[in-house]
Amino acid sequence: MVQKTIVASFLLLPLLVSGGCGKSLSALDQLAASGSIQEDNPVKAHLQVEIDAPPAKVWAVLINVSSWPKWQPRIESVTVTGPLANGKRFSWKTGGTNSHSQVQLFEPEHRLG
């Protein structure tokens, strides 16, 4: 089986924006669209897992935003209309906090930001 890496960085974007990082939302959108992060941000997180499944199957689960609460215990709810794509907006709740996100990077079976 050929291994691929799928990168999903959009979950941290609302935390970085609400955390007062100093960058404008426009600047953060540009970083997300290029698959980058704000390197000088005081709070960063990195998570990497190896999943024994074909990339297409992992991608299908990842982009099914409505199902996130089923496999991400800290996500309480998600609201989205239609499939994910560049520019798609969705809302989600974690730890009692409502977050609003927008997809800036959508490369099927490879990167989501």
C-alpha positions in Angstrom: 0.0 0.0 0.0 1.3 3.5 -0.9 1.3 5.7 2.2 0.2 9.3 1.9 0.1 12.1 4.4 -3.1 14.0 5.0 -2.7 17.3 6.7 -5.6 19.0 8.6 -4.8 22.3 10.2 -8.1 24.1 10.2 -9.0 23.0 13.7 -6.4 25.3 15.3 -7.2 28.3 13.2 -10.2 29.5 15.4 -8.1 29.1 18.5 -5.3 31.1 17.0 -7.6 33.9 15.9 -9.5 34.1 19.2 -6.2 33.9 21.1 -5.2 37.4 20.0 -2.1 36.4 18.0 -1.7 39.8 16.5 -2.1 38.8 12.9 -5.2 39.9 10.9 -7.7 37.3 9.8 -6.6 38.0 6.2 -3.0 37.2 7.1 -4.1 34.0 8.8 -6.3 33.0 5.8 -3.2 33.4 3.6 -1.1 31.2 5.9 -3.9 28.5 5.9 -4.3 28.7 2.1 -0.6 27.9 1.7 -0.6 25.1 4.3 1.5 27.2 6.7 1.1 28.3 10.3 2.1 31.5 12.2 5.6 30.3 13.4 6.0 33.0 16.0 2.6 32.2 17.7 3.1 31.5 21.4 0.7 28.6 21.2 1.2 25.8 18.7 0.1 22.2 18.5 1.2 19.3 16.3 -0.5 16.0 16.1 0.5 13.2 13.8 -1.1 9.7 13.7 -0.6 6.8 11.5 -3.8 5.2 10.2 -3.8 1.8 8.6 -6.3 2.7 5.9 -6.2 3.9 2.3 -6.0 7.7 2.0 -9.4 7.8 0.2 -11.1 6.2 3.2 -9.3 8.5 5.7 -10.2 11.6 3.6 -13.9 10.6 3.4 -14.0 10.5 7.2 -12.1 13.7 7.6 -14.3 15.8 5.3 -17.5 14.5 6.8 -17.6 17.4 9.2 -21.0 16.4 10.6 -19.5 13.2 11.9 -16.6 14.8 13.9 -18.4 14.5 17.3 -18.6 10.7 16.8 -14.8 10.3 16.6 -13.5 13.6 18.2 -14.8 13.4 21.8 -13.9 17.1 22.5 -16.1 18.3 19.6 -19.6 18.8 20.9 -21.4 19.7 17.7 -20.8 20.9 14.1 -23.0 22.9 11.8 -22.3 22.8 8.0 -24.4 22.8 4.9 -23.1 20.9 2.0 -19.7 19.3 1.4 -16.4 20.9 2.3 -14.6 22.8 -0.4 -12.4 25.9 -0.6 -14.3 28.8 1.0 -16.8 26.6 2.8 -17.8 28.0 6.2 -18.9 25.9 9.1 -19.4 26.2 12.9 -18.4 23.9 15.6 -18.4 23.8 19.4 -15.7 22.5 21.7 -15.3 23.0 25.5 -18.5 25.2 25.5 -16.9 27.6 22.9 -18.5 28.2 19.5 -16.0 28.5 16.7 -16.6 29.6 13.1 -14.2 28.3 10.5 -13.6 28.6 6.8 -11.8 26.1 4.6 -8.8 27.9 3.0 -6.9 24.8 1.6 -8.7 21.8 0.1 -6.5 19.3 -1.8 -8.4 16.0 -1.9 -6.7 13.1 -0.1 -3.7 15.3 0.7 -4.3 18.6 2.7 -7.2 20.4 4.4 -6.7 23.8 6.0 
